[in-house]
Amino acid sequence: MELGTIEREMYVEAPPEVVFDVVSNPEHIKQWWPDDARYEATPGFTGDIVFGDCNDGGTVVPFTVVDVEPPHRFSFRWTQPVDQPAAEGNSLLVTFQLTASGAGTLLRFSETGFRELGWEAAVLEEQYREHVAGWDHFLPRLTTYVAALRVRQ
């Protein structure tokens, strides 16, 4: 099994401008992925995302915006050590690539950098599997959220 990259491709029934906002705007992203998101969608901006309640064992994860090309691409680095700036070799790179397709958007998702983190084989396999399971849970929530968002508009 290749443990270096997670890739997913999905069709979202909304134009790229809407999907871009949903994958890049913290107010939208926290509706389908983390419990909270504190960052600006500006390249180089460092913030964090939060899973769970910080007062009850939740986890705060560093988050650095890498690339913002509306409405085609949004990428960020995360999981680096708290005391280090995100860089290749100490963090994972997540990319959302968006392409208009009919009346909707083809979303290509990738998360890379697992092997570059230098983890032992067992840790690499565990982290990779956890991320696969996480994205398999959260990415379908993105399409559900977009559908609900469009109904409200």
C-alpha positions in Angstrom: 0.0 0.0 0.0 1.3 3.5 -0.9 1.3 5.6 2.2 2.5 8.9 0.7 -0.6 10.5 -0.7 -4.4 10.5 -0.2 -6.4 11.4 -3.2 -10.1 11.8 -3.7 -12.2 13.1 -6.6 -15.8 14.1 -6.3 -18.5 16.0 -8.1 -20.2 18.8 -6.2 -23.5 20.2 -7.5 -22.5 23.9 -7.3 -20.3 26.3 -9.3 -16.6 26.5 -8.5 -17.1 29.9 -6.9 -19.4 28.4 -4.3 -17.3 25.3 -3.7 -14.1 27.4 -3.4 -15.8 29.5 -0.7 -16.8 26.3 1.1 -13.3 24.8 1.1 -11.5 28.1 1.9 -13.6 30.3 4.2 -13.3 29.4 7.9 -17.0 30.1 8.5 -17.9 27.5 5.9 -15.1 25.0 6.5 -16.1 24.6 10.2 -19.6 23.5 9.1 -18.3 20.3 7.5 -14.8 19.6 8.9 -13.3 20.9 12.2 -15.3 22.3 15.1 -13.6 25.6 14.8 -11.3 27.3 12.3 -9.3 30.5 12.9 -7.4 31.8 9.9 -7.7 34.1 7.0 -7.6 32.7 3.4 -4.4 34.6 2.6 -1.2 32.8 1.5 1.2 32.6 4.4 -1.5 33.2 7.1 -1.0 31.0 10.1 -3.9 30.1 12.3 -5.4 26.9 13.6 -8.3 24.5 13.4 -9.9 22.9 16.4 -11.4 19.4 16.8 -13.6 19.0 19.8 -13.9 21.2 22.9 -10.5 22.6 24.0 -11.7 22.7 27.6 -12.6 19.0 27.4 -9.6 17.3 25.6 -10.1 18.8 22.2 -7.2 19.3 19.8 -5.8 22.5 18.4 -3.9 21.9 15.1 -1.6 24.5 13.5 -2.8 25.5 10.0 -0.9 27.6 7.4 -2.5 28.8 4.2 -0.3 28.0 1.2 -2.1 28.8 -2.0 -5.3 30.8 -2.8 -6.4 31.0 -6.4 -10.2 31.7 -6.5 -12.1 29.8 -7.7 -9.7 27.1 -8.7 -7.3 26.1 -5.9 -6.9 26.3 -2.2 -4.1 24.6 -0.3 -2.8 24.6 3.3 -0.2 22.9 5.5 -1.1 21.4 8.8 0.1 19.0 11.6 3.5 20.6 12.0 4.9 20.9 15.5 3.3 23.8 17.4 6.7 25.6 17.8 7.7 25.4 14.1 6.5 27.1 11.0 4.9 24.8 8.5 7.2 23.6 5.7 7.9 20.7 3.5 9.2 17.9 5.7 7.4 18.9 8.9 3.7 19.1 7.8 1.1 17.7 5.5 -0.1 19.6 2.4 -3.8 19.5 1.6 -4.9 20.8 -1.8 -8.4 21.4 -3.2 -8.3 21.7 -7.0 -11.6 22.8 -8.5 -12.7 22.6 -12.2 -16.0 23.6 -13.6 -17.9 20.5 -14.9 -21.4 20.9 -16.4 -23.5 22.8 -13.9 -21.2 21.8 -11.0 -17.6 21.4 -9.9 -15.1 18.5 -10.1 -13.2 18.7 -6.8 -9.8 16.9 -6.7 -8.5 16.6 -3.2 -5.1 15.5 -2.1 -3.1 15.3 1.1 0.6 14.7 0.7 3.8 14.6 2.7 3.3 11.6 5.0 6.6 9.9 4.0 8.6 13.2 4.3 7.7 13.5 8.0 10.2 10.8 8.8 7.9 8.7 11.0 8.7 5.1 11.8 6.8 2.6 9.6 4.2 1.8 12.2 3.5 5.5 13.0 3.4 6.3 9.3 0.8 3.6 8.7 -1.3 4.6 11.7 -1.3 8.3 10.8 -2.0 7.6 7.1 -4.9 5.3 8.0 -6.3 7.8 10.5 -6.2 10.6 7.8 -7.8 8.3 5.2 -10.7 7.5 7.6 -11.0 11.2 8.6 -11.2 12.4 5.0 -13.6 9.6 4.1 -15.8 10.8 6.8 -15.5 14.6 6.3 -15.4 15.0 2.5 -18.9 13.6 1.9 -20.1 16.2 4.6 -18.7 18.9 2.3 -21.2 17.9 -0.5 -24.0 17.6 2.0 -23.2 21.1 3.3 -23.1 22.6 -0.2 -26.5 21.1 -1.0 -28.0 22.5 2.2 -26.3 25.9 1.6 -27.8 26.0 -1.9 -31.3 25.2 -0.6 -31.1 28.2 1.8 -30.0 30.6 -1.0 
